[in-house]
Amino acid sequence: MMWAIFSILVENKPGILFEVTHMFRSRNFNIDSIAVGVTENPGLSRMTITTYGDERQLSQIGKQLDKMIDTVEVRRLDEHKTVYRELAIFKIKISNAEESMEVNKLINAYGAKAHDTRKDSIMAELTSTPDQIRAFEELAGRFGILETARTGMAALQRSGA
Amino acid sequence: MTETSEPVTGARALMTALEGEGVREVFGLPGGANLPMYDEFTRCNIRHILVRHEQSAAHMADGYGRVSRRPGVCFATSGPGATNLLTGIATAQADSAPVVAVTGQVPVHFIGKDAFQESDIMGMANPVVKYAFQPRTPEEVPISVQKAFYIAATGRPGPVLVDIPKDVQSAHAKMRTVDSVSMRGYHPWTDPDIQNVERAIETLIRADKPIILAGGGTIISSAFAELQAVAEMLSIPVVTTFKGKGAFPENHPLSLGPIGMHGHAEANKIITEADCVLAVGTRFSDRSVGTFEDFESRRTIIHIDVDPAEIGKNQTTRVAVVGDVRASLRVMLRLLEARKVGPDEGGEWVRHAREMREYWQENLKIHPGELGAAKILRKLRQLLPPESVVTTEVGQHQMWASLFFDVISPGTFFSSTGLGTMGWGFPAAIGAKVARPGVPVVDIAGDGSFNMTENSLATSVLEDIPVIVFLVNNYSLGMVAQWQRTFYNRRMVGVDQGRCPDYVKLAESYGAQGIRAQSMDELDAAIRAGLKSDVATVIDIPIDPEEDVLPFVQPGTPLSKMILPS
């Protein structure tokens, strides 16, 4: 099993998200995360889909996306030639002042931002790669994670790549 | 681009656009939400053919589309009218048939309000259409229709839905049509990469035991002459998928017929031995190849298909050619001619294939009864002109047709092979007859399947579209019964249909001709009477309800594990 990032330009029209995600469901593929937004061209949206599977499945995902009439461009991004980031917000439990200091240290170490600091919890906002987010999550898990929200990954291929 | 000088209604624009696409017939049923469209039939040259259920309208359009290779058109109203179309649309999608389905929808301001006869047909149809349009203004109607026909007919064909809210049908606008359609996300492949064709030839020539597997794509692209020329030039035996049945004349010495679950014994035997397959216009369905792993591991696969997503989907291929089947085979022929290949008499392998064919044609055990499936279907073949169009329903009779009814003239045999929709054959036969009125059209039917759309007899009789229903009647849901006998130790549940209805009286009650054939002589006379008849003819042929379809490859087993009649 490998993971892959597909970056697709689609017609910006009602029902497009349903069409694309339905293809994944009906063909028994997985979506790990999906991020959608309109592009510099208001007629087009970009979907960044992270998924996993064996090479045959990933190749099929690309072809099935390409086959859809409302997909204008389908690219499977090479992670080494791509800038990709995800935003995650964690509400982390704190029990005492000492833990509060440790959590703030962790937040600083990962370049995250602290929000909504309270006596018993703190919110951390982190924009990073999935690996970094996973690492942060693991470390913060020691204190107890009360709630999580993640945006899914946004990615663009580097120029000339 | 052209524009109308005066504003016209969306409904008017729809009919004008349909006329512009060369549509002469529409299969449909009116209702509240498509009345503005129906009103336009009084002002245009398109014939409306009234159905008794919208599913049949979709099947008729499908039958018309497969035979004429131009999109068949069906109309239905909103809500239940539209949902009734869905089975027919899904059937067309599964078999890559060109269909344009036009539905009425509740007015725009009612959409999402759970209005009377509102259904989210755009959402429901999405998984089973090639594309769907919902014009929200009258100006969008003509271009939606133009794009619908373009999409339905090009590349790998399929059904397209155009869902038009009632107020959009009634509103006036100046209408624009374009001279040629293009869509930035749709580029149907047609011309193959010559280098890949060259590699395909190299691989094929080097093989010891090559075989051609022709699928439905060969029929869709009418590549009959090209397929035959390649087979003869390289002297390669030809098998087909069930959907590809009749892509190659089944009386040709190189033909071994369909492979698969109920394939010909000789076809399953020979493909098991082959070391290289030239697969043409096929998606390698599980019914055709048995198990994916066994099939791909035993031989080199060369795959030609117009749909790039089919390459590598079910089978790993050595050489892939993405392109229209006919265009690809033409390139192959040109390259073969340049190499001064063939025509070849063929060596040991071809002799072996011929012997295999002859052996099984003489030695396959058939049911001993006078009205055994093999006998009645061979009788039908004997009396039916080769250019006749044959459709089938779904069930045992369908598989017997595959086994015992040889298609002589390519592209004259059609069946619901992908979705396996019971009730498809009869309305599809009516659609086929509209497309090709000059030839006899026969639906090889079973009683269970015919029951599902038998009310299309009204359409056949009243609209003067005579077809023959060749009803192989075992008074049961025979294929399910066979599986219950085989896999469930004869615990029979829900398969007995009783002696109901009386099909002769049923036919007569619609004003059709009903004939019961209880002997081979009666069958002979009945077929002749059907061929001469001006109205639909139902030939009721009572057969032994215990007759099984054999050979049989059980699901999930390789083709080599075929069970033969004992």
Contacts between the chains, C-beta under 8 A, distances in Angstrom:
chain1	res1	chain2	res2	distance
A	10	B	185	7.8
A	11	B	185	6.5
A	15	B	122	6.5
A	15	B	123	7.4
A	15	B	126	7.3
A	18	B	123	6.9
A	18	B	126	6.8
A	19	B	126	6.2
A	22	B	126	6.3
A	22	B	127	6.0
A	26	B	127	5.6
A	56	B	312	6.5
A	56	B	316	7.8
A	59	B	312	6.1
A	60	B	309	7.0
A	60	B	312	7.1
A	60	B	313	5.9
A	63	B	308	5.6
A	63	B	309	3.9
A	63	B	311	7.6
A	63	B	312	7.9
A	63	B	313	7.8
A	64	B	309	5.3
A	66	B	308	7.1
A	66	B	309	7.3
A	67	B	307	7.0
A	67	B	308	7.2
A	67	B	309	4.7
A	68	B	185	7.2
A	69	B	130	7.5
A	69	B	131	5.2
A	69	B	151	6.7
A	69	B	183	6.4
A	69	B	185	5.2
A	69	B	186	4.6
A	70	B	185	5.5
A	71	B	185	5.5
A	72	B	184	5.2
A	72	B	185	4.5
